[in-house]
Amino acid sequence: MNPTSNPSSHRSSDARPAAARRGRILAGTAAAVALLGAGTFGAVSAAAAPAAQADAPAASVGKGLTRTTTHLTLAAATRAAQAAMDAAKKADRQVSVAVVDRNGSVLVQLRGDGAGPQSYESAVRKAYTAVSWNAPTSELVGRLGQAPTLKDIPGTLFLAGGAPVRAEGAPVAGIGVAGAPSGALDEQFAEAGARALGK
């Protein structure tokens, strides 16, 4: 009998490569699972790293590298804004009032009944201008003759109606009023707000 015609010999010779192929497939799958597992472990380790770093103590800043500033409290800013608004109401004027801190951030803003839409933003800008230069904005208007480009500084408004609030001579806030028929009246109301903090 011709061995090449033996069906069993064909089966056994065909079975060996199939088994080898299955072995290679299983080995490749195991390697892929191992790699995926390693990647997952690495991702978990990386995700856990920031939490461990968060517990590390923060670095301390050396002496002479910081400064302390004084800021108006919200209660004081509210009192100043209300005093300015009351002064305007007493004079039968419809205005907007803004109180900003030393950095120009708005602390309190009031818009009176009937105040013009432009008065809201104008009050903020006057307050910011007053605190930035530590001077009433009516005084600052006079400086434009010598330095006309001052008016180009963003956020400022060189019109009467802004008053600075000082603590030990340093500006800590600004009060701006807008909407009265004249800047002189606006500033009168802003100064009434500033005076309310000295009581």
Residue, then its C-alpha position, 0 to 999 in steps of 0.5 A: m500500500n502506498p503510504t501517500s495514499n493512506p488517509s490517516s497519514h494525511r490526517s496526522s500530517d495535516a493535524r500537526p500544522a493545525a496544532a502548531r497554528r493553534g499554539r501560535i494563536l494562543a501564544g499571541t493572544a496571551a502576549a496581547v493580554a499581557l501587554l493590555g494588562a501592562g498598559t492598564f496597570g501603567a494607566v492606573s499608576a499614572a492616574a494615581a500619581p497626581a493624587a500622591q503629589a497633591d499630598a506633597p507640601a506646598a512650597s513656601v514663599g520667602k520673606g520680602l516676596t509678598r505684600t499685603t493690601t487693604h480691601l473694602t468689605l462688601a458691607a462698607a461698599t454697600r453702605a457707600a453705594q447706598a449713601a451715594m444713591d440716597a444723595a442723588k434721590k434727595a436731589d431728585r436725580q436718577v443715577s447709577v452708582a458703582v463701587v470698585d475695589r483697588n483692582g477695579s473689580v466691581l463690588v457693588q452696583l446700583r441702578g436707580d429707577g429711570a437712570g439712563p442705560q449709558s450710566y451703568e457702564s459710565a459709573v464703573r469706569k469713573a470709579y475705576t479711574a478714581v481709584s487708579w489715580n487716587a484722585p477725583t475724576s474732576e481733577l483728572v480731567g484737567r490732566l488731559g491737557q498735558a497728557p491727552t492719551l490718558k483717555d485711551i487707557p482701557g476701562t477709564l473715563f475722564l469725566a467728573g463723577g468718580a471719587p477715591v476711597r482711601a485708607e491711611g492715604a492709599p486708595v482702596a476703592g473708587i465710587g463712580v456715579a453717572g446719570a445726573p445732568s452734570g458731572a459736578l452733581d455726579e461727583q457730589f453724590a460719589e463724595a457723599g458715598a465716600r464720606a459715609l465710610g468715615k462715620 
